[in-house]
Amino acid sequence: MTDDTPTTTTQTPDECPHCGKQPILCICEEIVALDNRVSLLILQHPQEQDKTLGSARLAVHMLSNAIFKVGLSWSSLAKALGRPADPKNWAILHLGSIQASDFPDGRDIAVFDAKGVAVADQTTALNHIEGVVIFDGTWSQAKTLWWRNAWVLKARRIALRPSTPSRYGNLRKEPRKEGLSSIEAAGMVLSRLETDPRYEEALGEAFAVMLSRFKAAKKAGLVSK
Ligand SMILES: [Zn+2]
């Protein structure tokens, strides 16, 4: 069973319509907007909605070609996107574990088959990707999204091998093995696919500002987390 009805996020009047955060945690006024060529689709599990520490909506707000949806299942990629799209030309960010040694040629991004083996011609495979899907939620929520959306099996799988750990530190755990937040993963993927470091820099910087805002608010006793 699929559910194509758009799920709206529950929002209280003082939450930012862009990032969903309370005013003290919102950094939308400070962000730099980027025009990305490779599309981004972030699908968030309905039970995720971590408005305090979540980064998915901020990432999407920073990118001209990005869509954020909350839900459990969509009958096709086109339904999730709201426009025609062929999943064969899209990639899904891999959830499982891929060893550093499985990445070919010292790459930090690579396309893998369903068995976790890197495909032969990485350059062609990577150049072919029109858009990337990222599942946002805990590990089990992301797995649920994977199995509830059969069309992801038609998409390419890409995995990342970041050289530095997530800026989250021990604030929270991310669903993917590589441990990046959704905004960090989005920045790294777009920078590699478009050979443009700006995404990784700008999204990473916004995330750092978001976290420092959170830590200051927590110290002041203004957020409970
Ligand atoms: Zn905001």
Residues whose N, C-alpha, C, O or C-beta is under 5 A from the ligand:
A	BS01	ZN	C16 H18 C19 G20 C26 I27 C28
